[in-house]
Amino acid sequence: NFFYQYFRCYSPIAFGKKTDPDGNYIRKYIPQLASYPSKYIYEPWKAPLSIQQQCGCIIGKDYYSPIVEHDIVSKANMNKMKDAYSKYKEDKDDSNDVTINTSNKKPKTEQSNKITKYYK
């Protein structure tokens, strides 16, 4: 059950800063950002225009602007997951009240009736 950790939503910015503070991975695989200072490598849109020009990469022109604001979207996502988890728990609790036969086997009386009809 993957829902139990719905409250975790890793930030691509914070995670990158923590695991690769100099941004070597970004510099290797996104050449447009290779010359950016480490301070801005994970958030190049926050670099002043003068630094963007100096690095030869204007955000929104030479490289993409952010698609979403992670802080806002991650909170919205966690709220949706929380709602889904609550509904899952409610549905699970409701289903505990009812016994459902999930096997393909029919009750023995039905099987016996079919066998008896076949042999008659």
HUKATA-V658249 format. One record per run of one state. SS is the DSSP state (h for helix, s for strand, l for the rest). FROM is the first residue (numbers start at 1). LEN is the number of residues. If there is no record, write none. Layout:
ss | from | len
SS | FROM | LEN
SS | FROM | LEN
//
This chain:
ss | from | len
l | 1 | 2
h | 3 | 3
l | 6 | 6
h | 12 | 8
l | 20 | 4
h | 24 | 6
l | 30 | 1
h | 31 | 3
l | 34 | 4
h | 38 | 3
l | 41 | 3
h | 44 | 3
l | 47 | 2
h | 49 | 7
l | 56 | 3
s | 59 | 1
l | 60 | 3
s | 63 | 1
l | 64 | 6
h | 70 | 26
l | 96 | 12
h | 108 | 12
l | 120 | 1
//
